[in-house]
Amino acid sequence: MSVSTLATDQAICTPLPVLGSDVRVPLVTGGEVPYAALDYAASAPALQRVWDDVAAYAPYYGSVHRGAGYLSQLSTELFENSRADVAAFLGCRDGDQVLFTRSTTDSLNLLAAVLPAGTRVFVFETEHHAALLPWQRRADVAVTYLDAPRTPAQAVEILERELAAREPYGPALVCVTGASNVTGELWPVRELAAAAHAHGARIVVDAAQLVPHQRVDIAELDADWVAFSGHKLYAPFGAGVLAGRADWLRDAEPYLAGGGASRSVARGASGEVRVDWHEGVARHEAGSPNVIGAYAIASACKALAEAGFDRLAERERELIARVREGLAAVPGVRVLSLFGPDAPSVGVLSFTVDGWNSSHFAAALSAEYGIGVRDGLFCAHPLVRTLVGGDAAAEGECGAVDEGAPLNAIRVSFGAGTPDEHVDRFVTAVGELVRHGAKWSYRTEGGRCVPVV
């Protein structure tokens, strides 16, 4: 099976090839334009490399860990090789496990399910809901929600203070994002890991927004686990990863009960069913695995590593600077930030526009300029409400809002596949909408602004 490769010199100057780059969309004002996909933080377009690799494998698709036939054996080998490729990409340590899940959300819910009874979890209110909510479903786990810090150093101070005050002393877990899905700001993961370990706690990193933009080395970060999703890593097909320490996973009941997780099942003398569960990764991967999703993630990992994260990150920093400079020149636009405008970040920025309903603004970007962004609270409600300075809520009917009214936000996000033209078109569109208003009429439908047909 041939595998396509990416030319390193191509990655220096141009975006990586992605599916959808030639898609054209209609404008309400007439004509068509190439679609500018600027919602990478929700789902990034698939790398062409990933699509080609999956297409080459597809005729050989078979059951995994189930069959003696050639295609089953081939698929099993591909699945386990994908696990090894992801482990290498993440710099996993000896003894670490790589589990394939459905998503970051699934990964963190799995980890929540295997926590030892009595664990205390520390999580900042700034987290995505996937990292904020799973822990409170366990009645035997205590959760401490930490206030939003205003500097990276303050984040470490808050965590150290709370860890030092915990009673009684027992198992503890810190959950923190690697890069914010709202502001794109990088969090001090190494320092937070050091603080956690100094107080006998473990740490899991929500790397959903970090892995697509920067090299993540689990050993270098000294993290106990990292979790991320394939669909943000230019790899579709609904798979995710939880990678890290094996002991809590090995000692807990399986996340899902079923085939694959069980090594032996038998009826006892009194009629009960007795189960001997697997101890390795199979213990928490019950059911037929998503081999295509796992292979897509592994392919994306290889593609990004071959392209060179340093080159990709350097180009992304240039795009971030362009967007920030462009937005700064538009009156009434406020970019949201916890740590300040100079804080290191990935290609994710959220902002508000004075007098504009966020849904209206996003709808106009799409309908009049062919630009796809996200608006709302981004599954991080407490953080957005903190940043906009009040209870961000539904903004009511489509159209302008009263000055000082609480706002949701607009998010623009980009990455390795974003052409310069998409960023430039976005900056131009924001300026034109703010200065001259929308060219079209919009109405509210199902709680969202849509163009009047």
ZANU-977145 format. One record per residue (C-alpha): residue number from 0; y, z, x. Coordinates in Angstrom, 1 decimal. Last residue first. Example, Ala and Ser with C-alpha at 12.3 -4.5 7.8 and 13.67 -1.06 7.14 Angstrom:
// residues 2
+-----+--------+--------+--------+
:   k :  north :     up :   east :
+-----+--------+--------+--------+
:   1 :   -1.1 :    7.1 :   13.7 :
:   0 :   -4.5 :    7.8 :   12.3 :
+-----+--------+--------+--------+
// end
This chain:
// residues 453
+-----+--------+--------+--------+
:   k :  north :     up :   east :
+-----+--------+--------+--------+
: 452 :   34.7 :    1.1 :  -34.5 :
: 451 :   36.6 :    4.4 :  -34.0 :
: 450 :   35.8 :    5.6 :  -30.5 :
: 449 :   33.7 :    8.8 :  -30.4 :
: 448 :   34.7 :   12.4 :  -29.9 :
: 447 :   31.9 :   14.9 :  -30.3 :
: 446 :   31.0 :   17.6 :  -32.8 :
: 445 :   28.6 :   15.4 :  -34.7 :
: 444 :   31.3 :   12.8 :  -35.2 :
: 443 :   35.0 :   13.4 :  -34.4 :
: 442 :   37.3 :   10.5 :  -34.3 :
: 441 :   38.9 :    8.3 :  -31.7 :
: 440 :   41.6 :    5.6 :  -31.6 :
: 439 :   42.1 :    3.3 :  -28.6 :
: 438 :   44.5 :    2.9 :  -25.8 :
: 437 :   44.3 :    6.5 :  -24.7 :
: 436 :   47.4 :    8.1 :  -23.3 :
: 435 :   50.0 :    6.7 :  -20.9 :
: 434 :   50.5 :    9.2 :  -18.1 :
: 433 :   47.3 :   11.3 :  -18.6 :
: 432 :   45.1 :    8.3 :  -19.5 :
: 431 :   46.5 :    6.2 :  -16.7 :
: 430 :   46.1 :    8.8 :  -14.0 :
: 429 :   42.5 :    9.7 :  -15.0 :
: 428 :   41.6 :    6.0 :  -15.1 :
: 427 :   42.9 :    5.4 :  -11.6 :
: 426 :   40.9 :    8.3 :  -10.2 :
: 425 :   37.8 :    7.1 :  -12.0 :
: 424 :   38.2 :    3.5 :  -10.8 :
: 423 :   38.6 :    4.6 :   -7.2 :
: 422 :   35.4 :    6.7 :   -7.5 :
: 421 :   33.4 :    3.9 :   -9.0 :
: 420 :   34.8 :    1.4 :   -6.4 :
: 419 :   33.6 :    3.5 :   -3.5 :
: 418 :   30.0 :    3.0 :   -4.6 :
: 417 :   28.0 :    6.1 :   -5.6 :
: 416 :   24.3 :    6.0 :   -4.5 :
: 415 :   24.3 :    8.9 :   -2.1 :
: 414 :   26.2 :   11.2 :   -4.4 :
: 413 :   28.5 :   11.6 :   -7.4 :
: 412 :   29.8 :   14.2 :   -9.9 :
: 411 :   32.7 :   14.3 :  -12.3 :
: 410 :   33.0 :   17.2 :  -14.7 :
: 409 :   35.4 :   17.6 :  -17.6 :
: 408 :   36.1 :   21.1 :  -18.9 :
: 407 :   36.2 :   23.2 :  -22.1 :
: 406 :   39.6 :   24.3 :  -23.1 :
: 405 :   41.2 :   27.4 :  -24.6 :
: 404 :   44.6 :   26.5 :  -26.1 :
: 403 :   47.6 :   27.0 :  -23.9 :
: 402 :   49.4 :   23.9 :  -25.2 :
: 401 :   47.9 :   22.9 :  -28.5 :
: 400 :   45.1 :   20.3 :  -28.3 :
: 399 :   45.3 :   16.5 :  -28.4 :
: 398 :   42.7 :   14.5 :  -30.3 :
: 397 :   39.2 :   15.0 :  -31.7 :
: 396 :   38.9 :   17.9 :  -34.1 :
: 395 :   38.0 :   21.3 :  -32.9 :
: 394 :   37.9 :   22.4 :  -29.3 :
: 393 :   34.5 :   24.1 :  -29.4 :
: 392 :   34.9 :   27.1 :  -27.1 :
: 391 :   36.2 :   28.2 :  -23.8 :
: 390 :   36.8 :   31.9 :  -24.2 :
: 389 :   39.5 :   32.6 :  -21.6 :
: 388 :   40.8 :   31.7 :  -18.2 :
: 387 :   39.4 :   28.2 :  -17.5 :
: 386 :   37.4 :   29.5 :  -14.6 :
: 385 :   36.0 :   32.6 :  -16.2 :
: 384 :   35.0 :   30.6 :  -19.3 :
: 383 :   33.4 :   28.0 :  -17.1 :
: 382 :   31.4 :   30.7 :  -15.2 :
: 381 :   30.2 :   32.5 :  -18.4 :
: 380 :   29.1 :   29.2 :  -20.0 :
: 379 :   27.1 :   27.7 :  -17.2 :
: 378 :   25.0 :   25.1 :  -19.1 :
: 377 :   27.7 :   22.5 :  -18.3 :
: 376 :   30.4 :   24.1 :  -20.5 :
: 375 :   31.7 :   20.9 :  -22.0 :
: 374 :   32.3 :   17.4 :  -20.6 :
: 373 :   30.2 :   15.1 :  -18.5 :
: 372 :   31.1 :   11.8 :  -16.8 :
: 371 :   30.2 :    8.2 :  -17.4 :
: 370 :   32.9 :    5.6 :  -16.6 :
: 369 :   33.0 :    2.2 :  -18.4 :
: 368 :   36.9 :    2.3 :  -18.4 :
: 367 :   37.9 :    2.2 :  -22.1 :
: 366 :   34.9 :    3.6 :  -23.9 :
: 365 :   33.6 :    5.8 :  -21.1 :
: 364 :   36.8 :    7.3 :  -19.8 :
: 363 :   38.1 :    7.6 :  -23.4 :
: 362 :   35.0 :    9.5 :  -24.5 :
: 361 :   35.4 :   11.9 :  -21.5 :
: 360 :   39.1 :   12.6 :  -22.4 :
: 359 :   38.3 :   13.1 :  -26.1 :
: 358 :   35.5 :   15.5 :  -25.3 :
: 357 :   37.8 :   17.5 :  -23.0 :
: 356 :   40.5 :   17.8 :  -25.7 :
: 355 :   43.7 :   17.0 :  -23.8 :
: 354 :   47.0 :   18.9 :  -23.8 :
: 353 :   46.8 :   19.9 :  -20.2 :
: 352 :   43.8 :   18.3 :  -18.4 :
: 351 :   40.9 :   20.4 :  -17.2 :
: 350 :   38.8 :   20.0 :  -14.1 :
: 349 :   35.2 :   20.0 :  -12.8 :
: 348 :   34.2 :   18.7 :   -9.4 :
: 347 :   30.7 :   18.0 :   -8.0 :
: 346 :   30.1 :   16.0 :   -4.8 :
: 345 :   29.1 :   18.9 :   -2.6 :
: 344 :   31.4 :   21.7 :   -1.5 :
: 343 :   33.0 :   23.5 :    1.5 :
: 342 :   35.9 :   25.7 :    0.3 :
: 341 :   39.3 :   24.2 :    1.0 :
: 340 :   40.4 :   24.1 :   -2.7 :
: 339 :   39.7 :   27.8 :   -3.4 :
: 338 :   36.6 :   30.0 :   -3.6 :
: 337 :   36.1 :   30.0 :   -7.4 :
: 336 :   37.4 :   26.6 :   -8.2 :
: 335 :   38.4 :   24.4 :  -11.2 :
: 334 :   40.5 :   21.4 :  -10.6 :
: 333 :   43.7 :   21.4 :  -12.8 :
: 332 :   45.2 :   18.2 :  -14.0 :
: 331 :   48.6 :   18.5 :  -15.7 :
: 330 :   50.4 :   16.0 :  -13.5 :
: 329 :   48.1 :   13.6 :  -11.6 :
: 328 :   48.6 :   13.5 :   -7.8 :
: 327 :   46.2 :   16.3 :   -7.2 :
: 326 :   43.5 :   14.3 :   -9.1 :
: 325 :   43.7 :   11.4 :   -6.5 :
: 324 :   43.7 :   13.7 :   -3.5 :
: 323 :   40.7 :   15.6 :   -4.9 :
: 322 :   38.8 :   12.4 :   -5.7 :
: 321 :   39.5 :   10.8 :   -2.3 :
: 320 :   38.5 :   14.0 :   -0.4 :
: 319 :   35.3 :   14.2 :   -2.4 :
: 318 :   34.5 :   10.6 :   -1.5 :
: 317 :   35.1 :   11.2 :    2.2 :
: 316 :   32.9 :   14.3 :    2.0 :
: 315 :   30.2 :   12.2 :    0.5 :
: 314 :   30.3 :    9.8 :    3.4 :
: 313 :   29.8 :   12.6 :    5.9 :
: 312 :   27.0 :   14.1 :    3.8 :
: 311 :   25.1 :   10.8 :    3.7 :
: 310 :   25.5 :   10.4 :    7.5 :
: 309 :   24.4 :   13.9 :    8.3 :
: 308 :   21.6 :   13.7 :    5.7 :
: 307 :   20.0 :   10.8 :    7.5 :
: 306 :   18.8 :    7.7 :    5.7 :
: 305 :   15.2 :    8.6 :    6.8 :
: 304 :   15.5 :   12.1 :    5.4 :
: 303 :   17.0 :   10.8 :    2.1 :
: 302 :   14.2 :    8.3 :    1.7 :
: 301 :   11.4 :   10.7 :    2.7 :
: 300 :   12.6 :   13.3 :    0.2 :
: 299 :   13.0 :   10.6 :   -2.5 :
: 298 :    9.4 :    9.5 :   -1.9 :
: 297 :    8.1 :   13.0 :   -2.2 :
: 296 :    9.9 :   13.5 :   -5.4 :
: 295 :    8.6 :   10.3 :   -6.9 :
: 294 :    5.0 :   11.3 :   -5.8 :
: 293 :    5.3 :   14.6 :   -7.6 :
: 292 :    6.6 :   12.8 :  -10.8 :
: 291 :    3.9 :   10.2 :  -10.6 :
: 290 :    1.2 :   12.9 :  -10.1 :
: 289 :    2.4 :   14.9 :  -13.1 :
: 288 :   -0.5 :   17.3 :  -13.0 :
: 287 :   -3.3 :   17.5 :  -15.6 :
: 286 :   -3.4 :   21.1 :  -16.9 :
: 285 :   -2.9 :   24.3 :  -15.1 :
: 284 :   -0.6 :   24.4 :  -12.1 :
: 283 :   -0.1 :   28.1 :  -11.6 :
: 282 :   -3.5 :   29.1 :  -10.1 :
: 281 :   -3.8 :   25.6 :   -8.6 :
: 280 :   -1.4 :   26.6 :   -5.9 :
: 279 :   -3.9 :   28.9 :   -4.3 :
: 278 :   -5.8 :   31.9 :   -5.8 :
: 277 :   -7.8 :   30.2 :   -8.5 :
: 276 :   -8.7 :   32.2 :  -11.5 :
: 275 :  -12.1 :   33.7 :  -12.3 :
: 274 :  -12.3 :   33.9 :  -16.1 :
: 273 :  -14.6 :   36.0 :  -18.4 :
: 272 :  -14.9 :   35.0 :  -22.0 :
: 271 :  -16.3 :   37.8 :  -24.3 :
: 270 :  -19.6 :   37.5 :  -26.0 :
: 269 :  -21.0 :   41.0 :  -25.3 :
: 268 :  -23.1 :   39.7 :  -22.4 :
: 267 :  -20.2 :   37.8 :  -20.9 :
: 266 :  -19.4 :   34.1 :  -21.5 :
: 265 :  -18.3 :   32.2 :  -18.4 :
: 264 :  -15.3 :   30.5 :  -16.9 :
: 263 :  -15.0 :   29.7 :  -13.2 :
: 262 :  -12.2 :   28.4 :  -10.9 :
: 261 :   -9.5 :   28.5 :  -13.6 :
: 260 :   -6.1 :   27.1 :  -13.0 :
: 259 :   -7.3 :   23.5 :  -13.3 :
: 258 :   -8.1 :   23.8 :  -16.9 :
: 257 :   -6.2 :   26.4 :  -18.9 :
: 256 :   -3.9 :   29.4 :  -18.8 :
: 255 :   -0.3 :   28.8 :  -17.9 :
: 254 :    1.7 :   31.0 :  -15.5 :
: 253 :   -1.5 :   32.3 :  -14.1 :
: 252 :   -1.7 :   36.2 :  -13.9 :
: 251 :    0.1 :   37.5 :  -10.9 :
: 250 :   -1.2 :   38.5 :   -7.4 :
: 249 :   -1.2 :   35.0 :   -5.9 :
: 248 :    2.3 :   34.1 :   -7.1 :
: 247 :    3.6 :   37.4 :   -5.8 :
: 246 :    2.0 :   36.7 :   -2.4 :
: 245 :    2.7 :   33.0 :   -1.9 :
: 244 :    6.1 :   32.9 :   -0.5 :
: 243 :    8.1 :   29.7 :   -0.9 :
: 242 :    8.5 :   26.5 :   -2.9 :
: 241 :    9.1 :   25.9 :   -6.6 :
: 240 :    9.4 :   22.2 :   -7.3 :
: 239 :   10.3 :   19.9 :  -10.2 :
: 238 :    8.9 :   17.0 :  -12.1 :
: 237 :   10.1 :   15.0 :  -15.1 :
: 236 :    9.5 :   11.3 :  -14.2 :
: 235 :   12.7 :   10.4 :  -12.3 :
: 234 :   13.4 :   10.8 :   -8.6 :
: 233 :   17.0 :   10.5 :   -7.4 :
: 232 :   17.1 :   14.2 :   -6.4 :
: 231 :   18.7 :   15.4 :   -9.6 :
: 230 :   15.7 :   14.1 :  -11.6 :
: 229 :   13.3 :   15.7 :   -9.1 :
: 228 :   14.4 :   19.2 :   -9.9 :
: 227 :   14.9 :   22.2 :   -7.6 :
: 226 :   13.7 :   25.7 :   -6.7 :
: 225 :   13.8 :   27.6 :   -3.4 :
: 224 :   11.8 :   30.7 :   -2.6 :
: 223 :   11.9 :   33.5 :   -0.1 :
: 222 :   15.0 :   32.3 :    1.6 :
: 221 :   15.6 :   32.7 :    5.3 :
: 220 :   18.1 :   29.9 :    5.2 :
: 219 :   16.6 :   28.5 :    8.4 :
: 218 :   13.0 :   29.0 :    7.0 :
: 217 :   13.8 :   27.3 :    3.7 :
: 216 :   15.5 :   24.3 :    5.4 :
: 215 :   17.7 :   22.4 :    2.9 :
: 214 :   19.4 :   19.3 :    4.2 :
: 213 :   22.4 :   18.5 :    2.1 :
: 212 :   23.4 :   16.5 :   -1.0 :
: 211 :   20.3 :   16.1 :   -3.2 :
: 210 :   18.9 :   19.5 :   -2.2 :
: 209 :   22.0 :   21.4 :   -3.0 :
: 208 :   22.6 :   20.8 :   -6.7 :
: 207 :   19.1 :   21.9 :   -7.8 :
: 206 :   18.8 :   24.4 :   -5.0 :
: 205 :   18.5 :   27.5 :   -7.2 :
: 204 :   17.8 :   29.8 :   -4.3 :
: 203 :   15.3 :   32.7 :   -4.7 :
: 202 :   15.9 :   35.9 :   -2.7 :
: 201 :   13.8 :   39.0 :   -1.9 :
: 200 :   14.9 :   42.6 :   -1.7 :
: 199 :   14.2 :   45.3 :    0.9 :
: 198 :   17.9 :   46.2 :    1.4 :
: 197 :   18.3 :   44.3 :    4.6 :
: 196 :   16.4 :   41.5 :    3.1 :
: 195 :   18.9 :   41.0 :    0.3 :
: 194 :   21.9 :   41.2 :    2.7 :
: 193 :   20.3 :   38.7 :    5.0 :
: 192 :   19.6 :   36.4 :    2.1 :
: 191 :   23.2 :   36.7 :    0.9 :
: 190 :   24.4 :   35.8 :    4.3 :
: 189 :   22.1 :   32.7 :    4.6 :
: 188 :   23.0 :   31.6 :    1.1 :
: 187 :   26.8 :   31.7 :    1.4 :
: 186 :   27.4 :   29.6 :   -1.7 :
: 185 :   28.6 :   26.0 :   -1.4 :
: 184 :   31.2 :   24.9 :   -4.0 :
: 183 :   30.3 :   22.0 :   -6.3 :
: 182 :   32.6 :   23.4 :   -8.9 :
: 181 :   30.4 :   23.4 :  -12.1 :
: 180 :   26.9 :   22.8 :  -10.8 :
: 179 :   27.6 :   25.3 :   -8.1 :
: 178 :   25.8 :   24.8 :   -4.7 :
: 177 :   23.0 :   26.9 :   -3.3 :
: 176 :   22.8 :   29.0 :   -6.5 :
: 175 :   21.7 :   32.6 :   -6.4 :
: 174 :   18.8 :   34.8 :   -7.6 :
: 173 :   18.3 :   38.1 :   -5.9 :
: 172 :   14.9 :   39.8 :   -6.4 :
: 171 :   13.9 :   43.5 :   -6.2 :
: 170 :   10.6 :   45.4 :   -5.8 :
: 169 :   11.2 :   49.2 :   -5.8 :
: 168 :   13.8 :   51.8 :   -5.0 :
: 167 :   14.6 :   53.8 :   -8.1 :
: 166 :   17.5 :   53.3 :   -8.3 :
: 165 :   19.8 :   50.6 :   -7.1 :
: 164 :   23.1 :   51.6 :   -5.5 :
: 163 :   22.5 :   49.9 :   -2.2 :
: 162 :   21.6 :   46.6 :   -3.9 :
: 161 :   24.7 :   46.7 :   -6.0 :
: 160 :   27.0 :   47.3 :   -3.0 :
: 159 :   25.3 :   44.7 :   -0.9 :
: 158 :   25.6 :   42.1 :   -3.7 :
: 157 :   29.3 :   42.7 :   -4.3 :
: 156 :   30.0 :   42.5 :   -0.6 :
: 155 :   28.1 :   39.3 :   -0.1 :
: 154 :   29.9 :   37.6 :   -3.0 :
: 153 :   33.2 :   39.0 :   -1.7 :
: 152 :   32.6 :   37.2 :    1.6 :
: 151 :   32.0 :   33.9 :   -0.2 :
: 150 :   35.4 :   34.4 :   -1.9 :
: 149 :   36.5 :   34.9 :   -5.6 :
: 148 :   33.3 :   36.6 :   -6.7 :
: 147 :   32.0 :   36.3 :  -10.3 :
: 146 :   30.7 :   39.6 :  -11.6 :
: 145 :   27.1 :   40.5 :  -11.0 :
: 144 :   24.4 :   40.7 :  -13.8 :
: 143 :   21.8 :   43.4 :  -13.2 :
: 142 :   18.4 :   42.6 :  -14.8 :
: 141 :   15.6 :   45.1 :  -15.2 :
: 140 :   12.0 :   43.7 :  -15.5 :
: 139 :    9.3 :   45.3 :  -17.7 :
: 138 :   10.6 :   43.7 :  -20.9 :
: 137 :   10.5 :   40.3 :  -19.3 :
: 136 :   12.5 :   37.7 :  -21.2 :
: 135 :   15.6 :   38.9 :  -19.3 :
: 134 :   14.6 :   37.2 :  -16.1 :
: 133 :   14.7 :   33.6 :  -17.5 :
: 132 :   18.4 :   33.6 :  -18.4 :
: 131 :   20.7 :   33.2 :  -15.5 :
: 130 :   18.8 :   30.8 :  -13.2 :
: 129 :   18.2 :   28.1 :  -15.8 :
: 128 :   21.5 :   29.1 :  -17.4 :
: 127 :   23.4 :   27.9 :  -14.4 :
: 126 :   24.7 :   30.8 :  -12.4 :
: 125 :   28.2 :   32.2 :  -12.2 :
: 124 :   27.2 :   35.5 :  -13.8 :
: 123 :   25.7 :   36.4 :  -10.5 :
: 122 :   22.0 :   37.5 :  -10.5 :
: 121 :   20.3 :   40.7 :   -9.3 :
: 120 :   16.7 :   41.2 :  -10.6 :
: 119 :   15.1 :   44.6 :  -10.6 :
: 118 :   11.3 :   44.4 :  -10.5 :
: 117 :    9.4 :   47.1 :  -12.5 :
: 116 :    6.4 :   45.0 :  -13.1 :
: 115 :    5.8 :   42.5 :  -10.3 :
: 114 :    7.5 :   39.2 :  -10.9 :
: 113 :    5.0 :   36.4 :  -11.8 :
: 112 :    6.6 :   35.3 :  -15.1 :
: 111 :   10.1 :   35.2 :  -13.6 :
: 110 :    8.8 :   32.9 :  -10.9 :
: 109 :    7.4 :   30.5 :  -13.5 :
: 108 :   10.7 :   30.7 :  -15.5 :
: 107 :   12.5 :   29.8 :  -12.3 :
: 106 :   10.3 :   26.7 :  -11.7 :
: 105 :   10.4 :   25.6 :  -15.3 :
: 104 :   14.2 :   25.6 :  -15.3 :
: 103 :   14.2 :   23.8 :  -11.9 :
: 102 :   12.0 :   21.2 :  -13.5 :
: 101 :    8.5 :   20.3 :  -14.8 :
: 100 :    6.6 :   22.1 :  -12.1 :
:  99 :    4.9 :   21.2 :   -8.8 :
:  98 :    4.2 :   24.2 :   -6.6 :
:  97 :    4.8 :   24.2 :   -2.8 :
:  96 :    3.3 :   27.3 :   -1.1 :
:  95 :    4.4 :   29.1 :    2.0 :
:  94 :    1.7 :   30.5 :    4.3 :
:  93 :    3.1 :   28.9 :    7.4 :
:  92 :    6.8 :   28.2 :    6.9 :
:  91 :    8.3 :   25.5 :    4.7 :
:  90 :   10.9 :   23.2 :    6.4 :
:  89 :   12.0 :   21.8 :    3.0 :
:  88 :   11.1 :   18.2 :    3.9 :
:  87 :    7.9 :   19.3 :    5.5 :
:  86 :    6.8 :   21.1 :    2.3 :
:  85 :    7.8 :   18.1 :    0.2 :
:  84 :    5.7 :   15.8 :    2.3 :
:  83 :    2.7 :   18.2 :    2.1 :
:  82 :    2.9 :   18.4 :   -1.7 :
:  81 :    3.2 :   14.6 :   -1.8 :
:  80 :    0.0 :   14.4 :    0.4 :
:  79 :   -1.7 :   16.6 :   -2.2 :
:  78 :   -0.7 :   14.2 :   -5.0 :
:  77 :   -1.6 :   11.0 :   -3.0 :
:  76 :   -5.0 :   12.4 :   -2.1 :
:  75 :   -5.7 :   13.3 :   -5.7 :
:  74 :   -4.5 :    9.9 :   -6.8 :
:  73 :   -6.8 :    8.1 :   -4.3 :
:  72 :   -9.8 :   10.3 :   -5.3 :
:  71 :   -9.2 :    9.6 :   -9.0 :
:  70 :   -8.8 :    5.9 :   -8.3 :
:  69 :  -12.0 :    5.8 :   -6.3 :
:  68 :  -14.1 :    7.7 :   -8.9 :
:  67 :  -15.3 :   11.2 :   -8.4 :
:  66 :  -12.9 :   12.6 :  -11.0 :
:  65 :  -10.9 :   15.7 :  -11.9 :
:  64 :   -8.6 :   16.9 :   -9.1 :
:  63 :   -6.1 :   14.3 :  -10.3 :
:  62 :   -6.9 :   11.6 :  -12.9 :
:  61 :   -6.0 :    8.0 :  -12.0 :
:  60 :   -3.1 :    5.7 :  -11.1 :
:  59 :   -4.0 :    2.9 :   -8.8 :
:  58 :   -2.0 :    0.3 :  -10.7 :
:  57 :    1.0 :    2.6 :  -10.6 :
:  56 :    1.1 :    3.1 :   -6.8 :
:  55 :    3.3 :    0.1 :   -5.9 :
:  54 :    5.5 :    0.8 :   -8.9 :
:  53 :    6.0 :    4.4 :   -7.8 :
:  52 :    7.0 :    3.3 :   -4.3 :
:  51 :    9.4 :    0.6 :   -5.6 :
:  50 :   11.0 :    3.1 :   -8.0 :
:  49 :   11.5 :    5.6 :   -5.2 :
:  48 :   13.0 :    3.1 :   -2.8 :
:  47 :   15.3 :    1.8 :   -5.6 :
:  46 :   16.7 :    5.4 :   -5.7 :
:  45 :   16.7 :    6.7 :   -9.3 :
:  44 :   20.0 :    7.5 :  -10.8 :
:  43 :   21.1 :   11.1 :  -10.6 :
:  42 :   20.7 :   13.4 :  -13.6 :
:  41 :   23.1 :   16.1 :  -14.7 :
:  40 :   24.9 :   16.6 :  -11.4 :
:  39 :   24.9 :   12.9 :  -10.9 :
:  38 :   27.3 :   12.3 :  -13.8 :
:  37 :   29.5 :    9.7 :  -12.3 :
:  36 :   27.6 :    6.6 :  -13.2 :
:  35 :   30.3 :    3.8 :  -13.1 :
:  34 :   28.9 :    1.0 :  -15.3 :
:  33 :   29.9 :   -2.4 :  -14.1 :
:  32 :   32.6 :   -3.7 :  -16.5 :
:  31 :   32.5 :   -5.7 :  -19.7 :
:  30 :   35.1 :   -7.4 :  -21.9 :
:  29 :   37.2 :   -6.1 :  -24.8 :
:  28 :   39.3 :   -2.9 :  -25.5 :
:  27 :   36.3 :   -1.1 :  -26.7 :
:  26 :   34.7 :   -1.7 :  -23.3 :
:  25 :   31.1 :   -3.1 :  -23.0 :
:  24 :   28.7 :   -2.0 :  -20.3 :
:  23 :   27.4 :   -3.8 :  -17.2 :
:  22 :   24.3 :   -2.6 :  -15.3 :
:  21 :   24.1 :   -3.9 :  -11.7 :
:  20 :   23.9 :   -0.5 :  -10.1 :
:  19 :   21.3 :    0.6 :  -12.7 :
:  18 :   18.6 :    1.5 :  -10.2 :
:  17 :   19.8 :    2.9 :   -6.9 :
:  16 :   20.4 :    1.3 :   -3.4 :
:  15 :   21.9 :    3.9 :   -1.0 :
:  14 :   25.7 :    3.8 :   -0.7 :
:  13 :   27.2 :    1.7 :    2.1 :
:  12 :   28.5 :    2.4 :    5.6 :
:  11 :   26.1 :    4.6 :    7.4 :
:  10 :   23.2 :    4.1 :    5.1 :
:   9 :   23.0 :    0.4 :    6.0 :
:   8 :   22.7 :    1.3 :    9.7 :
:   7 :   19.7 :    3.5 :    8.9 :
:   6 :   17.9 :    0.6 :    7.2 :
:   5 :   15.9 :    2.0 :    4.3 :
:   4 :   12.1 :    1.5 :    4.2 :
:   3 :    9.7 :    0.1 :    1.6 :
:   2 :    6.2 :    1.3 :    1.5 :
:   1 :    3.3 :   -1.1 :    1.6 :
:   0 :    0.0 :    0.0 :    0.0 :
+-----+--------+--------+--------+
// end
